[in-house]
Amino acid sequence: MEEQQTSPPQTLHGEVYYPSAETVTQANIPDPEAVRCEAEADLTGYWARRAGELEWYRKWDTVLDESNPPFYKWFVGGKTNIVANALDRHVRTWRRNKLALIWEGEKGDLKTYSYHALNREVCKFANVLKSMGTGKGDRVTIYMPRIPETVIAMLATAKLGAIHSVVYGGFSVEALHGRIEDSESKVIVTADGGYMNGKVVELKKIVDEALQRTAAPENVVVVKHTGREVNMEAGRDYWYHELMNLPLTRNSMKCETEVMDAEDPLFILYTSGTTGKPKAVLHTHGGYQVGIYATLKDVFDLKEEDRWWCTADPGWITGHSYIVYAPLIAGATSVMYEGAPTYPFPDRWWTIIEKYGVSVFYSTPTAIRGLMRFGASWPNRHDLSSLRILGSVGEPINPEAWRWFHKNIGKERCPIMDTWWQTETGMFMIAPTPAMPLKPGSGTKPYFGVQADVLDEHGNSVKPGEEGFLVLKRPWPAMLRTIYKDPDRYMKTYWSKYPGLYLAGDSARKDEDGYFWVIGRVDDVIKVSGYRLGTAELESALVSHPAIAEAAVIGLPHEIKGVAIHAYVITKAGVETGETLVEELKRHMAHEVGPIAKPEKIEFVSSLPKTRSGKIMRRVLKARALGMAEGDLSTLED
C-alpha cells in the first residue's frame, strides 16, 4: 500500500488502497464526491461548465435535447470542430512550441512534433485531401500502422468536416473490404507496411486485394514507411510524401478548419461483435470532444508537464479518444510506440518510460499479464520514478495483475485508474480519480454525471454483491448517436431490453460501498449446475496461482451439470506442466471460488486466440472444442 496514507473518511469493505495525502492535495479533483453531487444535482449545468472550458465558434442553445429518445443531441445549435480544440487554439498560444507527439518505431527510429509542426502537417494533408475532392460528409478509410501519419490523416479528415473510418492495420482483406464498402469511402490512406515483432505487415498488399472485391475508391494515398516494393496503380495510387511535397501543398501551410454543427458526424468505427455484421458506431464533433477531454483530465489528473502514454492503437476507440483527440485537446505531450511490448526484449515498454520520462501510463490487463510472465527483474532494471499514475483498459483487470502492476511498475506509489467504457460510450463511464480509494479489480464508481445500475432480468436493481445486467440511466455527451445507416439496429441493440436505459451488454455487480465490478460480456457467463460464474472471475482465480501467467475459460456441455468448465492456461517460464499441476490448479480453483468452480478439464497452451485489442475470443475456443465452424476470424491477432 502507499506510504503516508490519509485517514479514510469512511471504512470501506475488502482490500482497499487509500490515496496518499500528497495525491489528494495535488489532484485536479481533490474532492471527487463533491463533484459527483454537483453533477447529479444539475447534469446539464455540469456538462455546460465542462464544455465552457473549450472553444466554440458559436455557443450552443440547448445543452441536451431529449425530445426524441434514444436519439439524444448535445450542445444543440453549437458550432465547433474537434480540430479547433485539438490544434487551432494551441497554435495561437505558447503551446505552439510544446511537444505534441513523441513517436518511436519498433526499429528505434524517432520522430517528434510540436503543436506547430503537427498543425502544419495536418493543414498540408487536409489540402491534399481537398485537392482530391474530399469535403464535408465524405468518408475516408484509414488503414495504417501505429505511425504519426495515422494521427495526421485523422485530424486532416476531421478538419475538412469529412468522416474518418479507421480500420486497424492488420485486419484481414475481408474485414477491410466490408468496411470500405459499408462506409462508401472516397479515399483510402494506407502505408507500404508496418512493423510488429520484427516482421513487416504488408498493408498495401491487403488494400490491393480488398479493392479487387469492391467498387474502388477514387484515390489511395500510400505512406512510405518500410521502404518495401509495393504495387502502385497509375491514376489511383499516390505516394504520401510526393503529394505533401508538391509545390501547391508545400507552400500551402494553412487550411481553414470547417465550421461544423455540434451534431455533425466526426467518425464511424466498426465494432467486432461475436455474431453478425460489425456495427458502424457513429460519433459526432461536439459532445464527443467535451466527454473525452473532461474524462482524460479528471481520471488521469492530466497536468501541463505530464508525458502521457496510452499503449493502444489509433484503430480502436481507446486510440481515437485517448491517443489522438483528448490528449491534444488537453494540450498534452503524448508518447506513441509502433511495435510489440516484448521486442526485442521484454523491457521495451520500461525502456520507453525511462527514456522519455513518461508520467501517466495507460495499458491493458492482457499486456500486463503478458509482461508478468517475465517477472519483475525486467522492470527493475529501469528507473520508473517518472511515473505517477497508471491505468487499465479493455477488460476487467484481475486483482493479481493489479497488484503486480501496482508493486512492480508503480512501486506502490502510483494509483491505478481502472476504466470501464466501450466503443459506443466514447469516453470513460466507470472509473476512479486519483483521490479516491481503490479496490483491485473494481472500476470504483461511475464518472461524474454518469448514472449506472445493475439490473435483474425484470429490470429491478439487484442487491449488493448480486450479479446482473449493467445499464446506463442517463445520456452522456460522448455517446454514440446511432449505428451508421442502421438506426433500427441501434435501438434494438442498445435500448430495447429496458426501454429508456442503455444496455451495455456486460454483466456486473455492485458491492456494499457502491463500487462497480464488471464481470465480462453477458455471453461470457458460464452457468454450472444453476450457478452463474463469470469467465473473468474464473480466469482471475487461475492467474492468481503462482504458476499461471494467462488463462481462458469456457463452458462446454455436460450431461450432469448442464455445463462444465474447461480451462486453457499459459504457464510462466520454467514451470513444469503435467497432471500434478492440473490437480493443484483444480484445488486452487475450489479454494478461490468454490467447489462449483473446479474445471472439468485444464489444457496447457502456448497462446490464446485474441482480438488485436487484447480480448480473448472465447467463442473460438468453444467452436474448436466442439468441432464447429469458428466464424469470422478477421479480428484475431494471430
Disulfide bonds with the S-S distance in Angstrom:
none
